[in-house]
Amino acid sequence: MIGTQELVIVLVIALILFGPSRLPELGNSVGKAIKSFKEGMDEVTQEPKKEEKKDATEISAKVEDSEKK
């Protein structure tokens, strides 16, 4: 985990490299990238759950069909 000192050092380096005028747009870009990454991770973790639910529904339908016969 990043501590307070490390965060301050990173911010100072970013300020030196990019200047105060570009920091807001840089922060915005980083925020969008993090949001996109999280959405992608959520999609990856939700896909197997959707498949499991679909498989369970198909199995239930087959069991019901076999019970009717």
C-alpha positions as CSV (number, residue, x, y, z in Angstrom):
1,M,0.0,0.0,0.0
2,I,1.2,3.5,-0.7
3,G,1.9,5.6,2.3
4,T,1.6,9.3,2.8
5,Q,5.3,10.0,2.2
6,E,5.3,8.0,-1.1
7,L,2.2,9.8,-2.3
8,V,3.7,13.2,-1.6
9,I,6.9,12.3,-3.4
10,V,4.9,11.1,-6.4
11,L,2.8,14.3,-6.4
12,V,5.9,16.5,-6.2
13,I,7.6,14.6,-9.1
14,A,4.4,14.9,-11.2
15,L,4.2,18.6,-10.5
16,I,7.8,19.0,-11.6
17,L,7.4,16.9,-14.7
18,F,4.0,18.1,-15.9
19,G,3.7,21.6,-14.3
20,P,0.7,22.9,-12.5
21,S,-1.3,23.7,-15.6
22,R,-1.4,20.1,-16.8
23,L,-2.0,18.4,-13.4
24,P,-5.8,18.6,-13.5
25,E,-6.1,17.0,-16.9
26,L,-3.5,14.4,-16.0
27,G,-5.6,13.6,-12.8
28,N,-8.7,13.4,-14.9
29,S,-7.0,11.0,-17.4
30,V,-5.7,8.8,-14.5
31,G,-9.2,8.8,-12.9
32,K,-10.8,7.7,-16.2
33,A,-8.2,5.0,-16.7
34,I,-8.8,3.6,-13.2
35,K,-12.5,3.7,-13.7
36,S,-12.2,1.8,-17.0
37,F,-9.9,-0.7,-15.4
38,K,-12.4,-1.4,-12.6
39,E,-15.3,-1.7,-15.0
40,G,-13.2,-4.2,-17.0
41,M,-12.4,-6.2,-13.9
42,D,-16.1,-6.2,-12.8
43,E,-17.0,-7.5,-16.2
44,V,-14.5,-10.3,-16.1
45,T,-15.6,-11.4,-12.6
46,Q,-19.4,-11.1,-13.5
47,E,-19.1,-13.2,-16.7
48,P,-18.4,-16.6,-15.0
49,K,-21.3,-15.9,-12.6
50,K,-23.6,-15.2,-15.6
51,E,-22.5,-18.4,-17.2
52,E,-23.1,-20.4,-14.0
53,K,-26.6,-19.0,-13.7
54,K,-27.3,-19.8,-17.4
55,D,-26.0,-23.4,-16.9
56,A,-28.1,-23.8,-13.7
57,T,-31.2,-22.6,-15.6
58,E,-30.6,-25.0,-18.4
59,I,-30.1,-27.9,-16.0
60,S,-33.3,-27.0,-14.1
61,A,-35.2,-26.9,-17.4
62,K,-33.9,-30.3,-18.4
63,V,-34.8,-31.7,-15.0
64,E,-38.3,-30.3,-15.3
65,D,-38.7,-31.8,-18.8
66,S,-37.6,-35.2,-17.6
67,E,-40.0,-35.1,-14.7
68,K,-42.9,-34.4,-17.0
69,K,-42.2,-37.4,-19.1
